[in-house]
Structures are given as structure tokens and as C-alpha cells.
Amino acid sequence: MASETHAPGYVPNPNYTQEDWDDVHSPELTDEQLAGGRPAVEVWPELVEAVRKRRGPQKAPTKAQLTLRVDREVIEAYRASGAGWQVRMNEALRKGAGL
């Protein structure tokens, strides 16, 4: 078995042995099983609808995503102000830029 890397602090579950994990596998599907597959929308219509309702890309992008280093205290203060903190931060930046 290939060596795996884990996130720092990972602790294996003592209730499972390596043999337990080795027994867990998904067999390859047969051609017959693949041919009998159905679209997800037929099997789980509510789930598919919920996924489709997610917000998509902006039709006319007006904002740009960027990476910015900001003091932790500043972020914490904005987050502590509640929902909409990113909008308020953008307004403060606009004001500082004279827009």
C-alpha cells in the first residue's frame, strides 16, 4: 500500500485496523451497470435543483478578486460587525480612494 500524507495533527481512528481499510473498496462498474446508469437529475431532482440555484458568475463583472494582506485586527473588527462586513470594507476602501 502506498504511503499517504495527512494534515498536521491527524490521528488515525483506533477503532479501525489497516485490514478494515483494506477491505473497503469500490469495485469497477461493469459495462451492463454503466449502460443502466441514469442522469442525476432523474435520481435526485431536489439535490440537482439545489445545486443549480447556487449563485453563478456575474453577467457583467464589476468587481475583481484579489489577494490582499490586511492586519488581523482589521479583519476581526469588520467580521465582528456582522453580515455584510465585506461590503462595508469595500465602501471604506472606496472612500479612502476618493470614489
C-alpha positions as CSV (number, residue, x, y, z in Angstrom):
1,M,0.0,0.0,0.0
2,A,1.3,3.5,-0.9
3,S,2.3,5.8,1.8
4,E,-0.2,8.6,2.4
5,T,0.3,12.1,3.7
6,H,-2.1,13.6,6.2
7,A,-2.8,17.0,7.6
8,P,-0.9,18.1,10.6
9,G,-2.5,16.8,13.8
10,Y,-4.0,13.8,12.0
11,V,-4.7,10.9,14.4
12,P,-5.9,7.6,13.0
13,N,-9.1,6.3,14.4
14,P,-8.2,3.5,16.8
15,N,-11.5,1.7,16.1
16,Y,-10.4,0.8,12.6
17,T,-7.5,-1.5,11.6
18,Q,-5.5,-1.4,8.4
19,E,-7.3,-4.6,7.4
20,D,-10.6,-2.8,7.8
21,W,-9.5,-0.1,5.4
22,D,-8.0,-2.6,3.0
23,D,-11.5,-4.3,2.9
24,V,-13.1,-1.0,1.8
25,H,-13.2,-0.6,-1.9
26,S,-15.4,0.2,-4.8
27,P,-15.4,-2.4,-7.5
28,E,-15.3,-1.2,-11.0
29,L,-18.6,-1.0,-12.7
30,T,-19.4,-3.5,-15.4
31,D,-20.5,-2.4,-18.9
32,E,-24.0,-3.5,-18.1
33,Q,-24.1,-1.3,-14.9
34,L,-22.7,1.7,-16.9
35,A,-25.3,1.2,-19.6
36,G,-28.1,1.2,-17.0
37,G,-27.0,4.4,-15.4
38,R,-29.4,7.3,-15.2
39,P,-28.8,11.1,-15.1
40,A,-28.5,12.5,-11.6
41,V,-31.5,14.8,-12.3
42,E,-33.7,11.7,-12.6
43,V,-32.4,10.1,-9.5
44,W,-32.1,13.1,-7.2
45,P,-34.1,16.0,-8.7
46,E,-34.2,18.1,-5.5
47,L,-30.4,17.8,-5.0
48,V,-29.7,18.8,-8.6
49,E,-32.1,21.8,-8.3
50,A,-30.4,22.9,-5.1
51,V,-27.0,22.8,-6.7
52,R,-28.3,24.7,-9.8
53,K,-29.7,27.5,-7.6
54,R,-26.2,28.5,-6.4
55,R,-25.0,31.8,-7.5
56,G,-23.2,31.7,-10.8
57,P,-20.7,34.0,-12.4
58,Q,-21.6,37.7,-12.7
59,K,-23.3,38.5,-16.0
60,A,-21.4,41.8,-16.1
61,P,-18.5,41.5,-13.7
62,T,-18.0,44.8,-11.9
63,K,-15.6,43.6,-9.2
64,A,-12.2,41.9,-9.4
65,Q,-11.0,39.2,-7.0
66,L,-7.6,39.7,-5.5
67,T,-5.3,38.6,-2.7
68,L,-4.5,41.3,-0.1
69,R,-2.7,41.2,3.1
70,V,-4.5,43.1,5.9
71,D,-3.8,43.3,9.6
72,R,-5.7,40.6,11.5
73,E,-7.2,43.2,13.8
74,V,-8.8,45.0,10.9
75,I,-10.3,41.8,9.5
76,E,-11.5,40.8,13.0
77,A,-13.1,44.2,13.5
78,Y,-15.0,44.0,10.2
79,R,-16.1,40.4,10.8
80,A,-17.3,41.3,14.3
81,S,-19.6,44.0,12.8
82,G,-21.7,41.2,11.3
83,A,-23.1,40.1,8.0
84,G,-22.1,42.4,5.1
85,W,-18.7,43.1,6.5
86,Q,-17.0,42.7,3.1
87,V,-19.4,45.3,1.6
88,R,-18.6,47.7,4.4
89,M,-14.8,47.1,3.9
90,N,-15.2,47.8,0.2
91,E,-17.1,51.0,1.0
92,A,-14.3,52.1,3.3
93,L,-11.7,51.4,0.6
94,R,-13.8,53.4,-2.0
95,K,-14.0,56.3,0.4
96,G,-10.2,56.1,1.1
97,A,-9.6,56.1,-2.7
98,G,-11.8,59.2,-3.1
99,L,-14.5,57.3,-5.1
